[in-house]
């Protein structure tokens, strides 16, 4: 008889337990007019770093152009994040 009471208690708990809120998957930030507000400074820095890396890779990683790569990458990322008309 104890088994039946235990299963009845669990069944009652399931009926009265609050339901979990549905999981919401955030949409990734796209490069549009609202992207800048969605990105942290660390995320923007990572984008700039990646763009600078690909600039350096494109010229064969020749030394002496690191600052130029970074400045151009920063301008490119800022342009993409701000979008047209900003």
C-alpha positions as CSV (number, residue, x, y, z in Angstrom):
1,X,0.0,0.0,0.0
2,X,2.9,2.3,0.7
3,X,4.0,2.1,-3.0
4,X,0.6,3.4,-4.1
5,X,0.6,6.3,-1.7
6,X,4.1,7.3,-2.9
7,X,3.1,7.2,-6.5
8,X,-0.1,9.3,-5.7
9,X,2.1,11.8,-3.8
10,X,4.5,12.2,-6.8
11,X,1.6,12.5,-9.2
12,X,0.1,15.3,-7.0
13,X,3.5,17.0,-6.9
14,X,3.7,17.0,-10.7
15,X,0.2,18.5,-11.0
16,X,1.0,21.4,-8.6
17,X,4.7,22.0,-9.5
18,X,5.2,25.2,-11.4
19,X,6.1,24.7,-15.0
20,X,9.5,25.8,-16.2
21,X,9.7,28.9,-18.4
22,X,10.3,28.0,-22.1
23,X,13.9,28.3,-23.2
24,X,14.5,31.3,-25.5
25,X,17.4,31.1,-27.8
26,X,19.0,34.5,-28.4
27,X,19.4,35.5,-32.0
28,X,23.0,36.2,-33.0
29,X,23.9,39.8,-33.5
30,X,24.1,40.6,-37.2
31,X,26.0,43.5,-38.7
32,X,23.2,45.9,-38.8
33,X,22.2,49.2,-37.1
34,X,21.5,47.5,-33.8
35,X,24.5,45.2,-33.7
36,X,26.8,47.6,-31.8
37,X,24.4,47.6,-28.8
38,X,24.4,43.8,-28.8
39,X,28.2,43.4,-28.7
40,X,30.4,43.9,-25.7
41,X,33.7,45.8,-26.0
42,X,35.5,42.4,-25.7
43,X,33.5,41.0,-28.7
44,X,34.3,44.1,-30.8
45,X,37.9,43.7,-29.9
46,X,37.8,40.1,-31.0
47,X,36.3,41.1,-34.3
48,X,39.0,43.6,-34.8
49,X,41.7,41.1,-33.9
50,X,40.3,38.6,-36.4
51,X,40.2,41.1,-39.1
52,X,43.8,42.2,-38.4
53,X,44.9,38.6,-38.5
54,X,43.4,38.0,-41.9
55,X,45.0,41.2,-43.2
56,X,48.4,40.0,-42.0
57,X,47.8,36.5,-43.4
58,X,46.9,38.0,-46.8
59,X,50.3,39.7,-47.0
60,X,52.2,36.6,-45.8
61,X,52.7,37.8,-42.2
62,X,55.5,40.1,-43.1
63,X,56.6,42.0,-40.0
64,X,56.4,45.7,-39.6
65,X,52.7,46.2,-40.6
66,X,51.0,45.2,-37.4
67,X,49.8,48.7,-36.4
68,X,48.6,49.4,-39.9
69,X,46.7,46.1,-40.0
70,X,45.1,46.9,-36.7
71,X,44.0,50.4,-37.7
72,X,42.6,49.2,-41.0
73,X,40.8,46.3,-39.3
74,X,39.4,48.7,-36.6
75,X,38.0,51.0,-39.4
76,X,36.5,48.0,-41.3
77,X,34.8,46.6,-38.2
78,X,33.5,50.0,-37.1
79,X,32.1,50.6,-40.6
80,X,30.4,47.2,-40.6
81,X,28.9,47.6,-37.2
82,X,27.7,51.1,-37.8
83,X,26.2,50.1,-41.1
84,X,25.0,52.5,-43.9
85,X,23.6,55.8,-42.9
86,X,25.1,56.1,-39.5
